[in-house]
């Protein structure tokens, strides 16, 4: 077989064509906006391209893993992530008041990122294995969910904790957790909230308060929100044009290439640009849900739904905080924000989706 | 999921479509920094075009206040390079504590060319210190015009707060000048001009990236005074080493020719800031050099009040020119043993109104005051402007005191006694006037019909003079008497000897404290307890073009001390006004 036909086969059989196209579209947009927000710093764009390339390779590997192995990997992966989380809590390095990174001498990793993939896989595997739903199953599953979430909350990293929680919660939800139990848990959560407030770190409390009234502290905690809403609002319908956003080019917008990259997009490409990226995300999520529906097993279906929904939550939380609807929790915009680990996590998930896709039930009933 | 997406899109629609304009303005405000450019302050000129207040450029080192810097460390380092005197440091400390946040504070001014070069080549070591050429205010006549002109000073945090309340904050920069006292304060809005603005694009750290647009400042307008600076100088020098006040004005329209309050102060001390020692000296000086004596010095008018009481007597038909009385040297109320003494022991003999003015007979006016009663006296004093502000174009002015029953009741909670009226008759007692009020009242007699409003800048519209409503026949009687004061036999006869013009006047001597029956020993009494010498006058006697009032503090007799000063002023005035 020649090289071209092989690539073609890889794309059609192993890598899902539509998903790949959407991802590459996002990469192109990401690199374009990044070039602008880093004020023409080509080096930064190249680094991000390398991140993407590395993540793409991982995605390809995951997509090619024989389907049967995947479910067997779930438990070890989860345990590994859990051990790493515990290690982080014990001997992680501290920066900016949080203990999130683990230095393994040859590699610096953020175990909470790994947990984003490991937890839904674990829970999906668990529900696949104990298909008969009994109270004890729920209890164990909730435990599997809450232990890593608590560990991440302790670091503290509210944003990742929310995302990890969401990824696990979706599995529980779609595994058939009854509405009554859902309402019960929600009620408990609401009741616990005032107490949880006290458990939050001071800076987290401040962020929530700041969201409620950003102008109370315009140069402090509210600064990010104020500047990002100004950037987006001033973009208007058509935007100020690529490289012409004053908020981002003159550094009024902080974190313009990482967590607040959406504000740069909104400022320079306006409402049109915002609609475009929403469209791409919507198509991606639609594709993910399709794959879930056609998934070959309960494990795959639950995992696919969780990955897709988590992707949505990612985007929702990031955009929500950038436009001042949610507190600032440090969640990157999926496949747009500068950064390697988030890109890797995302593409690992997409790789799984592709894997499920190529092993889909061929006959639908 | 759809709901959540709709929420995001809704918010984005709200931000980007509904409120675009609002956020665009805010983004522009972030990006564009408007640096104010102060305007050139208008000049102050005298009536002949002499410059009384002007601007000059001075190289200045300023500290740009920022968070976290220790100003004194910076100054310390800077002092290795540029000489900073103890006075400079002291002034800096004072200015720093009064400054508003993030404003610039002056470290040194008047840098020499060498110092400018030295600093420029080392400027990189002092990113917090800014060298700039600034316009300073200069008063060429210094002390002579200090009370008249006032001065400008850097706006203080308190000034800015006051301006904020008046809605004028935007018209001033943090290190701007503002007029204080005198003409500088009263005509602040005219002199000031309008700030220009320099629009610069900045990044988030405030670094200037490029120039966008520049609105040039509009310079202030000049203010032309009615003052004649030569006359002012002559008047000031005529005081020699004495303190006091003199105001000379046009009796017909109120234009002020000379305005002296002595001692003055060095106005450039205020412009540049005093060091603490000098400031303490000025503030605690017995001479009170910061009081503008013309408008805010209040004195007992003494006998200078007599012409006005005489007019009251004539107008009320209580006296006529022919009426006379015997003066034994004192006056007593019926049934009282208390004697109100005349200044001349043994008295003046038979006295009519003319003689009472010419020789300043106290007894005549004791009786006149008693016959008029305080209510009528108050009414006439008010008609001549005593007890009310004259409305001169200066920021501050005292009302003085024109006593009345109401006034005494309010002030002391005690009713008026008949005996109180007697000393009012010779301008003692509760009477207090400003030299300015005296001059305006004198101008009333001089022009014969109205109480003019004194003005340092010529009014363009109609003048707001109040009619006196005094019969011209009575005015003539008074004028004749005041003319004869200046002739041999009058109390100021000596002062008029050899003058090429005729003049009319009235002397006064105001007791600083009551002697309680002791003999007054002119030679051996403490200087600051000596009587004030007063003199009011106008000239030429038949058609007056200048009227004035002089107060010489602790000067003794009006005739011998105050009148000669008036004479010098008149002489100078008539050199150019035939």
Contacts between the chains, C-beta under 8 A, distances in Angstrom:
chain1	res1	chain2	res2	distance
A	227	B	30	7.7
A	229	B	15	6.2
A	229	B	23	7.0
A	230	B	23	5.2
A	230	B	26	4.8
A	230	B	27	5.3
A	230	B	30	6.8
A	231	B	27	7.0
A	232	B	12	7.0
A	232	B	15	5.2
A	232	B	16	6.2
A	232	B	23	7.4
A	233	B	15	4.1
A	233	B	16	6.1
A	233	B	19	5.5
A	233	B	20	6.3
A	233	B	22	6.8
A	233	B	23	2.6
A	233	B	24	7.5
A	233	B	26	7.6
A	233	B	27	7.9
A	234	B	20	7.0
A	234	B	23	4.2
A	234	B	24	4.4
A	234	B	26	6.9
A	234	B	27	3.8
A	234	B	28	8.0
A	235	B	16	5.8
A	235	B	20	7.9
A	236	B	16	5.7
A	236	B	17	7.5
A	236	B	20	4.1
A	236	B	24	6.9
A	237	B	16	6.5
A	237	B	17	6.1
A	237	B	20	7.3
A	246	B	27	5.6
A	246	B	28	7.6
A	246	B	30	7.1
A	246	B	31	4.5
A	247	B	27	5.6
A	247	B	30	6.7
A	247	B	31	8.0
A	250	B	30	7.4
A	250	B	31	5.8
A	250	B	201	7.4
A	250	B	202	7.2
A	250	B	203	4.2
A	250	B	204	6.1
A	250	B	209	7.4
A	251	B	203	5.2
A	251	B	204	4.1
A	251	B	205	7.3
A	252	B	27	7.8
A	252	B	30	4.8
A	252	B	31	7.4
A	252	B	203	7.7
A	252	B	204	4.7
A	266	B	12	7.2
A	266	B	15	7.9
A	266	B	16	6.8
A	267	B	27	8.0
A	270	B	16	6.3
A	271	B	12	6.5
A	271	B	13	7.1
A	271	B	16	4.4
A	271	B	17	6.1
A	274	B	9	8.0
A	274	B	12	5.4
A	274	B	16	7.1
A	275	B	9	8.0
A	278	B	5	7.0
A	278	B	8	7.8
A	278	B	9	6.8
A	282	B	5	7.5
A	285	B	1	7.7
A	309	B	1	7.9
A	312	B	1	6.2
A	312	B	4	7.9
A	316	B	4	5.4
A	316	B	5	7.6
A	316	B	8	6.7
A	319	B	8	5.2
A	320	B	7	8.0
A	320	B	8	6.4
A	323	B	8	7.0
A	323	B	11	5.1
A	323	B	12	6.2
A	323	B	15	6.3
A	324	B	11	7.7
A	325	B	7	7.1
A	325	B	8	7.3
A	325	B	11	5.7
